[in-house]
C-alpha cells in the first residue's frame, strides 16, 4: 500500500514539473522549439539585444493560430539552423520565412 501511495505521489509531482518546464498549453511543442531556434538564430546573427523570449512567445502563438505560419516556421528552421551567421542574411530561404517580431 505504501508503494502505491509513493508511486501516485511521484506521478503527481512529475506532472507538476512537466507543467512548469513545458511551454504554455495551446502550442505544439515542435512549433515552440522551432520558434525558439529561429528567434535565437536571429539574436545570434542579427541583433545581440533581440528579445528571444518575446519573439518565441509571439511566434508560437502565430504558429498555433495558423497552419501556414507553422509550416513556414518548420521549413525556415530546417533551412537556417545549419547556417553560420555569415550565411544567414543571404540565405535563399529567408524571404520565405515567417515574419518575426
N, C-alpha and C positions, 0 to 999 in steps of 0.2 A: 504494500500500500504506500509506504514511504517513497519507493522508487517511482511509482506512477505520479505522485504529487510533485516530486522533484522534476520529472520529465515534463509535466504540464507547465511548471514554472519556467523551465528552460525554453519551451516553445513560446510562451508569452513574452519573455524577455527578448528572445531572438526576433520576434515580430516587431517589438518596440524599437529595437536597434535598427532594423531594416527601415522602419518608418522614418527614422531620423537621417539615415545615411543616403537613402534614395531621393531622387528629385521629387518635387511635388506631383501629386497624382494628376491625371488628366493628360499627361505627356508620356509618350513611349520612351523607354529607356534608351533605345537605339538613337532616336532623334535628339534626346538630351546629350548623349555622348558625342554625337556628330556635331551638334551645335557648339558644344564646349570646345571641341577640337578646332572648328572653323574660327571661333572667336579668339582662341588662344593664338592661332596662327596669325590672325590679323594683328594682335598685340605684338607678337614676336617680330613680325616683318614690316609693320606699317607705323605703329604708334605705341611706344612702351607705356604710355599712360592710359591706354584704352581700357575701359571697364569691362572685363571679361564676364563678370557676374551678371551685369545688366544685359549685356549682349546675349549671353546664354539663355537668360530668362525670356527675353523678347523673342529670340529665335525659336526656342522651344514652344512658346505659346503660338507663334505663327505656324510652326510645323504641325502642331496639334490641330489647328483650325483649318489647315489646307493641305490636302494630299499632294498638290502640285508643289507647294513650298517644301514639304517634307522630302519629296523626290529630288528637288534641286539641292537641298542640304546634303542628302546622301551622295548624290553624284559629285557635287563640288568637293566634299570631304575626301572622297576617293581620289580625286584629281590633285588636290592641293597638298594633302598630308605628306606625300613623299618628297615634295619640292623643298629645296633650300630657299631661304629668304631672297637670295639674289634672283631666283627664277619666279618668285611669287607674283610680282607686278606684271610680268609679261606672259603669264600662263594663258594658254589659249582658251581654257575653260572659264576663266574668271568672269567674262561677260555673261556667262550662263548661270553663274552662282546667284543665290538669293541675295537681296539687299540686306545688309546687317546694320543695326543702329550705330 
